[in-house]
Amino acid sequence: MTEDLEMTILAFLKRAPEWVRRDLTAKDQSARTQAEEAFAAMLADALRRSDLNSRGAGLTSVEQSRTHARIHPKWSKA
């Protein structure tokens, strides 16, 4: 693993929302599943942003909207 990748993951873990941290250890399976899905989407987004930034590119507004919809499906319009 490269140092940049390790730094990206560490930075992501440090800023993971408290509700995700709490729900990852919840006894309720649905809460845990939702937290796992959100955690995976947020980590994938952090890694993609890191990769795009290393190549000098940024996310378009459409990509940002899609990422937000994956991370916060309840807040997105149907």
mmJSON file of the N, C-alpha and C atoms, coordinates in Angstrom:
{"data_MODEL":{"atom_site":{
"group_PDB":["ATOM","ATOM","ATOM","ATOM","ATOM","ATOM","ATOM","ATOM","ATOM","ATOM","ATOM","ATOM","ATOM","ATOM","ATOM","ATOM","ATOM","ATOM","ATOM","ATOM","ATOM","ATOM","ATOM","ATOM","ATOM","ATOM","ATOM","ATOM","ATOM","ATOM","ATOM","ATOM","ATOM","ATOM","ATOM","ATOM","ATOM","ATOM","ATOM","ATOM","ATOM","ATOM","ATOM","ATOM","ATOM","ATOM","ATOM","ATOM","ATOM","ATOM","ATOM","ATOM","ATOM","ATOM","ATOM","ATOM","ATOM","ATOM","ATOM","ATOM","ATOM","ATOM","ATOM","ATOM","ATOM","ATOM","ATOM","ATOM","ATOM","ATOM","ATOM","ATOM","ATOM","ATOM","ATOM","ATOM","ATOM","ATOM","ATOM","ATOM","ATOM","ATOM","ATOM","ATOM","ATOM","ATOM","ATOM","ATOM","ATOM","ATOM","ATOM","ATOM","ATOM","ATOM","ATOM","ATOM","ATOM","ATOM","ATOM","ATOM","ATOM","ATOM","ATOM","ATOM","ATOM","ATOM","ATOM","ATOM","ATOM","ATOM","ATOM","ATOM","ATOM","ATOM","ATOM","ATOM","ATOM","ATOM","ATOM","ATOM","ATOM","ATOM","ATOM","ATOM","ATOM","ATOM","ATOM","ATOM","ATOM","ATOM","ATOM","ATOM","ATOM","ATOM","ATOM","ATOM","ATOM","ATOM","ATOM","ATOM","ATOM","ATOM","ATOM","ATOM","ATOM","ATOM","ATOM","ATOM","ATOM","ATOM","ATOM","ATOM","ATOM","ATOM","ATOM","ATOM","ATOM","ATOM","ATOM","ATOM","ATOM","ATOM","ATOM","ATOM","ATOM","ATOM","ATOM","ATOM","ATOM","ATOM","ATOM","ATOM","ATOM","ATOM","ATOM","ATOM","ATOM","ATOM","ATOM","ATOM","ATOM","ATOM","ATOM","ATOM","ATOM","ATOM","ATOM","ATOM","ATOM","ATOM","ATOM","ATOM","ATOM","ATOM","ATOM","ATOM","ATOM","ATOM","ATOM","ATOM","ATOM","ATOM","ATOM","ATOM","ATOM","ATOM","ATOM","ATOM","ATOM","ATOM","ATOM","ATOM","ATOM","ATOM","ATOM","ATOM","ATOM","ATOM","ATOM","ATOM","ATOM","ATOM","ATOM","ATOM","ATOM","ATOM","ATOM","ATOM","ATOM","ATOM","ATOM","ATOM","ATOM","ATOM"],
"id":[1,2,3,4,5,6,7,8,9,10,11,12,13,14,15,16,17,18,19,20,21,22,23,24,25,26,27,28,29,30,31,32,33,34,35,36,37,38,39,40,41,42,43,44,45,46,47,48,49,50,51,52,53,54,55,56,57,58,59,60,61,62,63,64,65,66,67,68,69,70,71,72,73,74,75,76,77,78,79,80,81,82,83,84,85,86,87,88,89,90,91,92,93,94,95,96,97,98,99,100,101,102,103,104,105,106,107,108,109,110,111,112,113,114,115,116,117,118,119,120,121,122,123,124,125,126,127,128,129,130,131,132,133,134,135,136,137,138,139,140,141,142,143,144,145,146,147,148,149,150,151,152,153,154,155,156,157,158,159,160,161,162,163,164,165,166,167,168,169,170,171,172,173,174,175,176,177,178,179,180,181,182,183,184,185,186,187,188,189,190,191,192,193,194,195,196,197,198,199,200,201,202,203,204,205,206,207,208,209,210,211,212,213,214,215,216,217,218,219,220,221,222,223,224,225,226,227,228,229,230,231,232,233,234],
"type_symbol":["N","C","C","N","C","C","N","C","C","N","C","C","N","C","C","N","C","C","N","C","C","N","C","C","N","C","C","N","C","C","N","C","C","N","C","C","N","C","C","N","C","C","N","C","C","N","C","C","N","C","C","N","C","C","N","C","C","N","C","C","N","C","C","N","C","C","N","C","C","N","C","C","N","C","C","N","C","C","N","C","C","N","C","C","N","C","C","N","C","C","N","C","C","N","C","C","N","C","C","N","C","C","N","C","C","N","C","C","N","C","C","N","C","C","N","C","C","N","C","C","N","C","C","N","C","C","N","C","C","N","C","C","N","C","C","N","C","C","N","C","C","N","C","C","N","C","C","N","C","C","N","C","C","N","C","C","N","C","C","N","C","C","N","C","C","N","C","C","N","C","C","N","C","C","N","C","C","N","C","C","N","C","C","N","C","C","N","C","C","N","C","C","N","C","C","N","C","C","N","C","C","N","C","C","N","C","C","N","C","C","N","C","C","N","C","C","N","C","C","N","C","C","N","C","C","N","C","C","N","C","C","N","C","C"],
"label_atom_id":["N","CA","C","N","CA","C","N","CA","C","N","CA","C","N","CA","C","N","CA","C","N","CA","C","N","CA","C","N","CA","C","N","CA","C","N","CA","C","N","CA","C","N","CA","C","N","CA","C","N","CA","C","N","CA","C","N","CA","C","N","CA","C","N","CA","C","N","CA","C","N","CA","C","N","CA","C","N","CA","C","N","CA","C","N","CA","C","N","CA","C","N","CA","C","N","CA","C","N","CA","C","N","CA","C","N","CA","C","N","CA","C","N","CA","C","N","CA","C","N","CA","C","N","CA","C","N","CA","C","N","CA","C","N","CA","C","N","CA","C","N","CA","C","N","CA","C","N","CA","C","N","CA","C","N","CA","C","N","CA","C","N","CA","C","N","CA","C","N","CA","C","N","CA","C","N","CA","C","N","CA","C","N","CA","C","N","CA","C","N","CA","C","N","CA","C","N","CA","C","N","CA","C","N","CA","C","N","CA","C","N","CA","C","N","CA","C","N","CA","C","N","CA","C","N","CA","C","N","CA","C","N","CA","C","N","CA","C","N","CA","C","N","CA","C","N","CA","C","N","CA","C","N","CA","C","N","CA","C","N","CA","C","N","CA","C","N","CA","C","N","CA","C"],
"label_alt_id":[null,null,null,null,null,null,null,null,null,null,null,null,null,null,null,null,null,null,null,null,null,null,null,null,null,null,null,null,null,null,null,null,null,null,null,null,null,null,null,null,null,null,null,null,null,null,null,null,null,null,null,null,null,null,null,null,null,null,null,null,null,null,null,null,null,null,null,null,null,null,null,null,null,null,null,null,null,null,null,null,null,null,null,null,null,null,null,null,null,null,null,null,null,null,null,null,null,null,null,null,null,null,null,null,null,null,null,null,null,null,null,null,null,null,null,null,null,null,null,null,null,null,null,null,null,null,null,null,null,null,null,null,null,null,null,null,null,null,null,null,null,null,null,null,null,null,null,null,null,null,null,null,null,null,null,null,null,null,null,null,null,null,null,null,null,null,null,null,null,null,null,null,null,null,null,null,null,null,null,null,null,null,null,null,null,null,null,null,null,null,null,null,null,null,null,null,null,null,null,null,null,null,null,null,null,null,null,null,null,null,null,null,null,null,null,null,null,null,null,null,null,null,null,null,null,null,null,null,null,null,null,null,null,null],
"label_comp_id":["MET","MET","MET","THR","THR","THR","GLU","GLU","GLU","ASP","ASP","ASP","LEU","LEU","LEU","GLU","GLU","GLU","MET","MET","MET","THR","THR","THR","ILE","ILE","ILE","LEU","LEU","LEU","ALA","ALA","ALA","PHE","PHE","PHE","LEU","LEU","LEU","LYS","LYS","LYS","ARG","ARG","ARG","ALA","ALA","ALA","PRO","PRO","PRO","GLU","GLU","GLU","TRP","TRP","TRP","VAL","VAL","VAL","ARG","ARG","ARG","ARG","ARG","ARG","ASP","ASP","ASP","LEU","LEU","LEU","THR","THR","THR","ALA","ALA","ALA","LYS","LYS","LYS","ASP","ASP","ASP","GLN","GLN","GLN","SER","SER","SER","ALA","ALA","ALA","ARG","ARG","ARG","THR","THR","THR","GLN","GLN","GLN","ALA","ALA","ALA","GLU","GLU","GLU","GLU","GLU","GLU","ALA","ALA","ALA","PHE","PHE","PHE","ALA","ALA","ALA","ALA","ALA","ALA","MET","MET","MET","LEU","LEU","LEU","ALA","ALA","ALA","ASP","ASP","ASP","ALA","ALA","ALA","LEU","LEU","LEU","ARG","ARG","ARG","ARG","ARG","ARG","SER","SER","SER","ASP","ASP","ASP","LEU","LEU","LEU","ASN","ASN","ASN","SER","SER","SER","ARG","ARG","ARG","GLY","GLY","GLY","ALA","ALA","ALA","GLY","GLY","GLY","LEU","LEU","LEU","THR","THR","THR","SER","SER","SER","VAL","VAL","VAL","GLU","GLU","GLU","GLN","GLN","GLN","SER","SER","SER","ARG","ARG","ARG","THR","THR","THR","HIS","HIS","HIS","ALA","ALA","ALA","ARG","ARG","ARG","ILE","ILE","ILE","HIS","HIS","HIS","PRO","PRO","PRO","LYS","LYS","LYS","TRP","TRP","TRP","SER","SER","SER","LYS","LYS","LYS","ALA","ALA","ALA"],
"label_asym_id":["A","A","A","A","A","A","A","A","A","A","A","A","A","A","A","A","A","A","A","A","A","A","A","A","A","A","A","A","A","A","A","A","A","A","A","A","A","A","A","A","A","A","A","A","A","A","A","A","A","A","A","A","A","A","A","A","A","A","A","A","A","A","A","A","A","A","A","A","A","A","A","A","A","A","A","A","A","A","A","A","A","A","A","A","A","A","A","A","A","A","A","A","A","A","A","A","A","A","A","A","A","A","A","A","A","A","A","A","A","A","A","A","A","A","A","A","A","A","A","A","A","A","A","A","A","A","A","A","A","A","A","A","A","A","A","A","A","A","A","A","A","A","A","A","A","A","A","A","A","A","A","A","A","A","A","A","A","A","A","A","A","A","A","A","A","A","A","A","A","A","A","A","A","A","A","A","A","A","A","A","A","A","A","A","A","A","A","A","A","A","A","A","A","A","A","A","A","A","A","A","A","A","A","A","A","A","A","A","A","A","A","A","A","A","A","A","A","A","A","A","A","A","A","A","A","A","A","A","A","A","A","A","A","A"],
"label_entity_id":["1","1","1","1","1","1","1","1","1","1","1","1","1","1","1","1","1","1","1","1","1","1","1","1","1","1","1","1","1","1","1","1","1","1","1","1","1","1","1","1","1","1","1","1","1","1","1","1","1","1","1","1","1","1","1","1","1","1","1","1","1","1","1","1","1","1","1","1","1","1","1","1","1","1","1","1","1","1","1","1","1","1","1","1","1","1","1","1","1","1","1","1","1","1","1","1","1","1","1","1","1","1","1","1","1","1","1","1","1","1","1","1","1","1","1","1","1","1","1","1","1","1","1","1","1","1","1","1","1","1","1","1","1","1","1","1","1","1","1","1","1","1","1","1","1","1","1","1","1","1","1","1","1","1","1","1","1","1","1","1","1","1","1","1","1","1","1","1","1","1","1","1","1","1","1","1","1","1","1","1","1","1","1","1","1","1","1","1","1","1","1","1","1","1","1","1","1","1","1","1","1","1","1","1","1","1","1","1","1","1","1","1","1","1","1","1","1","1","1","1","1","1","1","1","1","1","1","1","1","1","1","1","1","1"],
"label_seq_id":[1,1,1,2,2,2,3,3,3,4,4,4,5,5,5,6,6,6,7,7,7,8,8,8,9,9,9,10,10,10,11,11,11,12,12,12,13,13,13,14,14,14,15,15,15,16,16,16,17,17,17,18,18,18,19,19,19,20,20,20,21,21,21,22,22,22,23,23,23,24,24,24,25,25,25,26,26,26,27,27,27,28,28,28,29,29,29,30,30,30,31,31,31,32,32,32,33,33,33,34,34,34,35,35,35,36,36,36,37,37,37,38,38,38,39,39,39,40,40,40,41,41,41,42,42,42,43,43,43,44,44,44,45,45,45,46,46,46,47,47,47,48,48,48,49,49,49,50,50,50,51,51,51,52,52,52,53,53,53,54,54,54,55,55,55,56,56,56,57,57,57,58,58,58,59,59,59,60,60,60,61,61,61,62,62,62,63,63,63,64,64,64,65,65,65,66,66,66,67,67,67,68,68,68,69,69,69,70,70,70,71,71,71,72,72,72,73,73,73,74,74,74,75,75,75,76,76,76,77,77,77,78,78,78],
"pdbx_PDB_ins_code":[null,null,null,null,null,null,null,null,null,null,null,null,null,null,null,null,null,null,null,null,null,null,null,null,null,null,null,null,null,null,null,null,null,null,null,null,null,null,null,null,null,null,null,null,null,null,null,null,null,null,null,null,null,null,null,null,null,null,null,null,null,null,null,null,null,null,null,null,null,null,null,null,null,null,null,null,null,null,null,null,null,null,null,null,null,null,null,null,null,null,null,null,null,null,null,null,null,null,null,null,null,null,null,null,null,null,null,null,null,null,null,null,null,null,null,null,null,null,null,null,null,null,null,null,null,null,null,null,null,null,null,null,null,null,null,null,null,null,null,null,null,null,null,null,null,null,null,null,null,null,null,null,null,null,null,null,null,null,null,null,null,null,null,null,null,null,null,null,null,null,null,null,null,null,null,null,null,null,null,null,null,null,null,null,null,null,null,null,null,null,null,null,null,null,null,null,null,null,null,null,null,null,null,null,null,null,null,null,null,null,null,null,null,null,null,null,null,null,null,null,null,null,null,null,null,null,null,null,null,null,null,null,null,null],
"Cartn_x":[0.858,0.0,0.897,0.555,1.36,1.076,2.011,1.845,0.647,0.443,-0.701,-2.022,-2.099,-3.314,-3.556,-2.514,-2.644,-3.111,-2.574,-2.968,-4.426,-4.862,-6.253,-7.195,-6.872,-7.72,-7.735,-6.588,-6.515,-7.325,-7.203,-7.97,-9.468,-9.858,-11.263,-11.762,-10.996,-11.406,-11.55,-10.672,-10.719,-11.974,-12.506,-13.673,-14.971,-14.935,-16.158,-17.199,-18.432,-19.473,-19.699,-20.054,-20.275,-21.4,-22.458,-23.563,-23.108,-22.172,-21.658,-20.848,-19.968,-19.153,-20.05,-21.076,-21.977,-22.768,-23.326,-24.188,-23.427,-22.135,-21.344,-21.296,-21.499,-21.485,-22.873,-23.902,-25.276,-25.732,-26.599,-27.186,-28.25,-28.886,-29.924,-29.281,-29.645,-29.041,-29.281,-30.472,-30.755,-29.913,-29.72,-28.871,-27.426,-26.97,-25.602,-25.396,-26.354,-26.265,-26.228,-27.086,-27.108,-25.778,-25.216,-23.925,-22.815,-22.836,-21.825,-21.893,-23.093,-23.262,-22.806,-23.163,-22.739,-21.222,-20.657,-19.209,-18.487,-18.962,-18.345,-18.441,-19.598,-19.774,-18.871,-18.778,-17.925,-16.451,-16.031,-14.637,-14.324,-15.214,-15.016,-14.904,-15.76,-15.711,-14.382,-13.92,-12.646,-11.49,-11.518,-10.452,-10.519,-11.741,-11.893,-11.436,-11.811,-11.378,-9.859,-9.276,-7.823,-7.161,-7.718,-7.179,-7.353,-8.541,-8.785,-7.883,-7.712,-6.847,-5.4,-4.973,-3.593,-3.377,-4.457,-4.362,-4.727,-5.032,-5.323,-6.742,-7.659,-9.052,-9.923,-11.121,-12.081,-13.388,-14.274,-15.571,-16.476,-17.23,-18.211,-19.394,-20.259,-21.428,-22.33,-22.407,-23.214,-22.619,-21.297,-20.641,-20.841,-20.77,-20.983,-22.405,-23.389,-24.787,-25.006,-24.423,-24.563,-23.929,-22.768,-22.096,-22.948,-23.486,-24.328,-25.556,-26.148,-27.339,-27.024,-25.83,-25.444,-25.198,-24.579,-24.235,-25.466,-26.361,-27.532,-28.797,-29.146,-30.306,-31.611,-31.752,-33.002,-33.173,-32.05,-32.112,-32.254,-32.066,-32.1,-33.524,-33.777,-35.089,-35.216,-36.399,-36.626,-36.73],
"Cartn_y":[-1.182,0.0,1.234,2.188,3.392,4.295,5.171,6.103,7.03,7.471,8.335,7.629,6.355,5.595,5.426,5.128,4.999,6.307,7.416,8.728,9.031,8.675,8.892,8.095,6.83,5.978,6.482,6.842,7.35,8.635,9.544,10.794,10.496,9.537,9.157,8.613,7.71,7.113,8.155,9.143,10.187,11.046,11.185,12.05,11.274,9.973,9.174,9.667,9.858,10.371,9.45,10.054,9.305,8.277,8.627,7.681,6.423,6.555,5.382,4.521,5.163,4.422,3.661,4.339,3.732,2.586,2.829,1.828,0.629,0.758,-0.394,-1.483,-1.09,-2.06,-2.296,-1.802,-1.939,-3.397,-3.721,-5.063,-5.221,-4.101,-4.106,-4.313,-5.416,-5.769,-4.707,-4.12,-3.123,-1.863,-1.447,-0.282,-0.578,-1.779,-2.163,-2.238,-2.803,-2.9,-1.516,-0.62,0.741,1.439,1.258,1.866,1.285,-0.027,-0.664,-0.135,0.002,0.511,1.96,2.768,4.17,4.272,3.472,3.466,3.089,2.054,1.613,2.693,3.336,4.389,5.588,5.961,7.099,6.787,5.561,5.181,5.133,4.558,4.514,5.929,6.827,8.218,8.869,8.641,9.218,8.7,7.404,6.825,7.351,7.465,7.988,9.436,10.23,11.632,11.728,10.88,10.868,10.534,9.539,9.138,10.248,10.867,11.956,13.152,13.463,14.583,14.316,13.061,12.739,12.855,12.733,12.894,14.306,15.188,16.576,16.83,15.919,16.091,16.249,16.772,16.908,16.255,16.08,15.502,16.546,16.121,17.013,17.126,18.065,18.227,17.003,16.351,15.139,14.025,13.859,12.838,13.116,14.388,14.745,14.409,14.68,14.374,12.88,12.105,10.646,10.099,10.621,10.183,10.52,11.727,12.149,11.254,10.905,10.052,8.663,8.148,6.833,6.885,7.944,8.053,8.367,9.199,9.636,9.354,8.079,7.763,8.34,8.482,9.01,10.492,11.18,12.621,12.954,11.987,12.236,12.156,12.917,12.894,11.634,11.046,9.814,10.12],
"Cartn_z":[0.0,0.0,0.0,-0.834,-0.907,0.284,0.554,1.674,1.448,0.191,-0.114,0.17,-0.197,0.038,1.535,2.269,3.726,4.347,3.887,4.418,4.082,2.896,2.488,3.38,3.605,4.441,5.877,6.404,7.775,7.931,6.975,7.033,6.979,6.141,6.051,7.392,7.996,9.267,10.364,10.361,11.385,11.276,10.051,9.894,9.653,9.859,9.715,10.72,10.289,11.181,12.389,13.487,14.72,14.56,13.821,13.665,12.941,12.003,11.296,12.254,13.006,13.979,14.965,15.457,16.437,15.816,14.626,14.007,13.453,13.218,12.772,13.843,15.087,16.185,16.775,16.097,16.601,16.6,17.537,17.573,16.5,16.142,15.105,13.731,13.079,11.792,10.722,10.673,9.631,9.834,11.076,11.353,10.976,11.297,10.977,9.459,8.758,7.299,6.66,7.137,6.592,6.85,8.039,8.361,7.501,7.266,6.428,5.002,4.474,3.114,3.004,3.987,3.983,4.109,5.008,5.222,3.928,3.258,2.006,0.928,0.818,-0.183,0.113,1.388,1.76,1.527,1.851,1.635,0.144,-0.644,-2.095,-2.662,-2.171,-2.625,-2.239,-1.024,-0.579,-1.424,-1.73,-2.554,-3.986,-4.522,-5.889,-5.956,-4.974,-4.955,-4.862,-4.049,-3.903,-5.238,-5.927,-7.227,-8.255,-8.271,-9.208,-8.915,-7.623,-7.261,-7.636,-7.518,-7.866,-9.372,-10.136,-11.592,-12.033,-11.071,-11.401,-11.845,-11.525,-11.934,-10.698,-10.901,-9.807,-10.185,-9.231,-9.522,-10.159,-11.14,-11.736,-10.784,-11.033,-10.166,-10.242,-11.403,-11.543,-10.696,-10.727,-9.913,-8.426,-8.052,-6.65,-6.223,-7.084,-6.768,-6.625,-7.519,-7.446,-6.177,-5.812,-4.599,-3.385,-3.346,-2.226,-2.126,-3.265,-3.265,-2.727,-3.035,-2.518,-1.016,-0.547,0.861,1.71,1.192,1.933,1.133,0.937,0.085,0.618,1.91,2.479,2.161,1.925,1.697,0.219,-0.631,-2.075,-2.596,-3.622,-4.252,-5.087,-5.118,-5.881,-7.359],
"occupancy":[1.0,1.0,1.0,1.0,1.0,1.0,1.0,1.0,1.0,1.0,1.0,1.0,1.0,1.0,1.0,1.0,1.0,1.0,1.0,1.0,1.0,1.0,1.0,1.0,1.0,1.0,1.0,1.0,1.0,1.0,1.0,1.0,1.0,1.0,1.0,1.0,1.0,1.0,1.0,1.0,1.0,1.0,1.0,1.0,1.0,1.0,1.0,1.0,1.0,1.0,1.0,1.0,1.0,1.0,1.0,1.0,1.0,1.0,1.0,1.0,1.0,1.0,1.0,1.0,1.0,1.0,1.0,1.0,1.0,1.0,1.0,1.0,1.0,1.0,1.0,1.0,1.0,1.0,1.0,1.0,1.0,1.0,1.0,1.0,1.0,1.0,1.0,1.0,1.0,1.0,1.0,1.0,1.0,1.0,1.0,1.0,1.0,1.0,1.0,1.0,1.0,1.0,1.0,1.0,1.0,1.0,1.0,1.0,1.0,1.0,1.0,1.0,1.0,1.0,1.0,1.0,1.0,1.0,1.0,1.0,1.0,1.0,1.0,1.0,1.0,1.0,1.0,1.0,1.0,1.0,1.0,1.0,1.0,1.0,1.0,1.0,1.0,1.0,1.0,1.0,1.0,1.0,1.0,1.0,1.0,1.0,1.0,1.0,1.0,1.0,1.0,1.0,1.0,1.0,1.0,1.0,1.0,1.0,1.0,1.0,1.0,1.0,1.0,1.0,1.0,1.0,1.0,1.0,1.0,1.0,1.0,1.0,1.0,1.0,1.0,1.0,1.0,1.0,1.0,1.0,1.0,1.0,1.0,1.0,1.0,1.0,1.0,1.0,1.0,1.0,1.0,1.0,1.0,1.0,1.0,1.0,1.0,1.0,1.0,1.0,1.0,1.0,1.0,1.0,1.0,1.0,1.0,1.0,1.0,1.0,1.0,1.0,1.0,1.0,1.0,1.0,1.0,1.0,1.0,1.0,1.0,1.0,1.0,1.0,1.0,1.0,1.0,1.0,1.0,1.0,1.0,1.0,1.0,1.0],
"B_iso_or_equiv":[0.0,0.0,0.0,0.0,0.0,0.0,0.0,0.0,0.0,0.0,0.0,0.0,0.0,0.0,0.0,0.0,0.0,0.0,0.0,0.0,0.0,0.0,0.0,0.0,0.0,0.0,0.0,0.0,0.0,0.0,0.0,0.0,0.0,0.0,0.0,0.0,0.0,0.0,0.0,0.0,0.0,0.0,0.0,0.0,0.0,0.0,0.0,0.0,0.0,0.0,0.0,0.0,0.0,0.0,0.0,0.0,0.0,0.0,0.0,0.0,0.0,0.0,0.0,0.0,0.0,0.0,0.0,0.0,0.0,0.0,0.0,0.0,0.0,0.0,0.0,0.0,0.0,0.0,0.0,0.0,0.0,0.0,0.0,0.0,0.0,0.0,0.0,0.0,0.0,0.0,0.0,0.0,0.0,0.0,0.0,0.0,0.0,0.0,0.0,0.0,0.0,0.0,0.0,0.0,0.0,0.0,0.0,0.0,0.0,0.0,0.0,0.0,0.0,0.0,0.0,0.0,0.0,0.0,0.0,0.0,0.0,0.0,0.0,0.0,0.0,0.0,0.0,0.0,0.0,0.0,0.0,0.0,0.0,0.0,0.0,0.0,0.0,0.0,0.0,0.0,0.0,0.0,0.0,0.0,0.0,0.0,0.0,0.0,0.0,0.0,0.0,0.0,0.0,0.0,0.0,0.0,0.0,0.0,0.0,0.0,0.0,0.0,0.0,0.0,0.0,0.0,0.0,0.0,0.0,0.0,0.0,0.0,0.0,0.0,0.0,0.0,0.0,0.0,0.0,0.0,0.0,0.0,0.0,0.0,0.0,0.0,0.0,0.0,0.0,0.0,0.0,0.0,0.0,0.0,0.0,0.0,0.0,0.0,0.0,0.0,0.0,0.0,0.0,0.0,0.0,0.0,0.0,0.0,0.0,0.0,0.0,0.0,0.0,0.0,0.0,0.0,0.0,0.0,0.0,0.0,0.0,0.0,0.0,0.0,0.0,0.0,0.0,0.0,0.0,0.0,0.0,0.0,0.0,0.0],
"pdbx_formal_charge":[null,null,null,null,null,null,null,null,null,null,null,null,null,null,null,null,null,null,null,null,null,null,null,null,null,null,null,null,null,null,null,null,null,null,null,null,null,null,null,null,null,null,null,null,null,null,null,null,null,null,null,null,null,null,null,null,null,null,null,null,null,null,null,null,null,null,null,null,null,null,null,null,null,null,null,null,null,null,null,null,null,null,null,null,null,null,null,null,null,null,null,null,null,null,null,null,null,null,null,null,null,null,null,null,null,null,null,null,null,null,null,null,null,null,null,null,null,null,null,null,null,null,null,null,null,null,null,null,null,null,null,null,null,null,null,null,null,null,null,null,null,null,null,null,null,null,null,null,null,null,null,null,null,null,null,null,null,null,null,null,null,null,null,null,null,null,null,null,null,null,null,null,null,null,null,null,null,null,null,null,null,null,null,null,null,null,null,null,null,null,null,null,null,null,null,null,null,null,null,null,null,null,null,null,null,null,null,null,null,null,null,null,null,null,null,null,null,null,null,null,null,null,null,null,null,null,null,null,null,null,null,null,null,null],
"auth_seq_id":[1,1,1,2,2,2,3,3,3,4,4,4,5,5,5,6,6,6,7,7,7,8,8,8,9,9,9,10,10,10,11,11,11,12,12,12,13,13,13,14,14,14,15,15,15,16,16,16,17,17,17,18,18,18,19,19,19,20,20,20,21,21,21,22,22,22,23,23,23,24,24,24,25,25,25,26,26,26,27,27,27,28,28,28,29,29,29,30,30,30,31,31,31,32,32,32,33,33,33,34,34,34,35,35,35,36,36,36,37,37,37,38,38,38,39,39,39,40,40,40,41,41,41,42,42,42,43,43,43,44,44,44,45,45,45,46,46,46,47,47,47,48,48,48,49,49,49,50,50,50,51,51,51,52,52,52,53,53,53,54,54,54,55,55,55,56,56,56,57,57,57,58,58,58,59,59,59,60,60,60,61,61,61,62,62,62,63,63,63,64,64,64,65,65,65,66,66,66,67,67,67,68,68,68,69,69,69,70,70,70,71,71,71,72,72,72,73,73,73,74,74,74,75,75,75,76,76,76,77,77,77,78,78,78],
"auth_comp_id":["MET","MET","MET","THR","THR","THR","GLU","GLU","GLU","ASP","ASP","ASP","LEU","LEU","LEU","GLU","GLU","GLU","MET","MET","MET","THR","THR","THR","ILE","ILE","ILE","LEU","LEU","LEU","ALA","ALA","ALA","PHE","PHE","PHE","LEU","LEU","LEU","LYS","LYS","LYS","ARG","ARG","ARG","ALA","ALA","ALA","PRO","PRO","PRO","GLU","GLU","GLU","TRP","TRP","TRP","VAL","VAL","VAL","ARG","ARG","ARG","ARG","ARG","ARG","ASP","ASP","ASP","LEU","LEU","LEU","THR","THR","THR","ALA","ALA","ALA","LYS","LYS","LYS","ASP","ASP","ASP","GLN","GLN","GLN","SER","SER","SER","ALA","ALA","ALA","ARG","ARG","ARG","THR","THR","THR","GLN","GLN","GLN","ALA","ALA","ALA","GLU","GLU","GLU","GLU","GLU","GLU","ALA","ALA","ALA","PHE","PHE","PHE","ALA","ALA","ALA","ALA","ALA","ALA","MET","MET","MET","LEU","LEU","LEU","ALA","ALA","ALA","ASP","ASP","ASP","ALA","ALA","ALA","LEU","LEU","LEU","ARG","ARG","ARG","ARG","ARG","ARG","SER","SER","SER","ASP","ASP","ASP","LEU","LEU","LEU","ASN","ASN","ASN","SER","SER","SER","ARG","ARG","ARG","GLY","GLY","GLY","ALA","ALA","ALA","GLY","GLY","GLY","LEU","LEU","LEU","THR","THR","THR","SER","SER","SER","VAL","VAL","VAL","GLU","GLU","GLU","GLN","GLN","GLN","SER","SER","SER","ARG","ARG","ARG","THR","THR","THR","HIS","HIS","HIS","ALA","ALA","ALA","ARG","ARG","ARG","ILE","ILE","ILE","HIS","HIS","HIS","PRO","PRO","PRO","LYS","LYS","LYS","TRP","TRP","TRP","SER","SER","SER","LYS","LYS","LYS","ALA","ALA","ALA"],
"auth_asym_id":["A","A","A","A","A","A","A","A","A","A","A","A","A","A","A","A","A","A","A","A","A","A","A","A","A","A","A","A","A","A","A","A","A","A","A","A","A","A","A","A","A","A","A","A","A","A","A","A","A","A","A","A","A","A","A","A","A","A","A","A","A","A","A","A","A","A","A","A","A","A","A","A","A","A","A","A","A","A","A","A","A","A","A","A","A","A","A","A","A","A","A","A","A","A","A","A","A","A","A","A","A","A","A","A","A","A","A","A","A","A","A","A","A","A","A","A","A","A","A","A","A","A","A","A","A","A","A","A","A","A","A","A","A","A","A","A","A","A","A","A","A","A","A","A","A","A","A","A","A","A","A","A","A","A","A","A","A","A","A","A","A","A","A","A","A","A","A","A","A","A","A","A","A","A","A","A","A","A","A","A","A","A","A","A","A","A","A","A","A","A","A","A","A","A","A","A","A","A","A","A","A","A","A","A","A","A","A","A","A","A","A","A","A","A","A","A","A","A","A","A","A","A","A","A","A","A","A","A","A","A","A","A","A","A"],
"auth_atom_id":["N","CA","C","N","CA","C","N","CA","C","N","CA","C","N","CA","C","N","CA","C","N","CA","C","N","CA","C","N","CA","C","N","CA","C","N","CA","C","N","CA","C","N","CA","C","N","CA","C","N","CA","C","N","CA","C","N","CA","C","N","CA","C","N","CA","C","N","CA","C","N","CA","C","N","CA","C","N","CA","C","N","CA","C","N","CA","C","N","CA","C","N","CA","C","N","CA","C","N","CA","C","N","CA","C","N","CA","C","N","CA","C","N","CA","C","N","CA","C","N","CA","C","N","CA","C","N","CA","C","N","CA","C","N","CA","C","N","CA","C","N","CA","C","N","CA","C","N","CA","C","N","CA","C","N","CA","C","N","CA","C","N","CA","C","N","CA","C","N","CA","C","N","CA","C","N","CA","C","N","CA","C","N","CA","C","N","CA","C","N","CA","C","N","CA","C","N","CA","C","N","CA","C","N","CA","C","N","CA","C","N","CA","C","N","CA","C","N","CA","C","N","CA","C","N","CA","C","N","CA","C","N","CA","C","N","CA","C","N","CA","C","N","CA","C","N","CA","C","N","CA","C","N","CA","C","N","CA","C","N","CA","C","N","CA","C","N","CA","C","N","CA","C"],
"pdbx_PDB_model_num":[1,1,1,1,1,1,1,1,1,1,1,1,1,1,1,1,1,1,1,1,1,1,1,1,1,1,1,1,1,1,1,1,1,1,1,1,1,1,1,1,1,1,1,1,1,1,1,1,1,1,1,1,1,1,1,1,1,1,1,1,1,1,1,1,1,1,1,1,1,1,1,1,1,1,1,1,1,1,1,1,1,1,1,1,1,1,1,1,1,1,1,1,1,1,1,1,1,1,1,1,1,1,1,1,1,1,1,1,1,1,1,1,1,1,1,1,1,1,1,1,1,1,1,1,1,1,1,1,1,1,1,1,1,1,1,1,1,1,1,1,1,1,1,1,1,1,1,1,1,1,1,1,1,1,1,1,1,1,1,1,1,1,1,1,1,1,1,1,1,1,1,1,1,1,1,1,1,1,1,1,1,1,1,1,1,1,1,1,1,1,1,1,1,1,1,1,1,1,1,1,1,1,1,1,1,1,1,1,1,1,1,1,1,1,1,1,1,1,1,1,1,1,1,1,1,1,1,1,1,1,1,1,1,1]
}}}
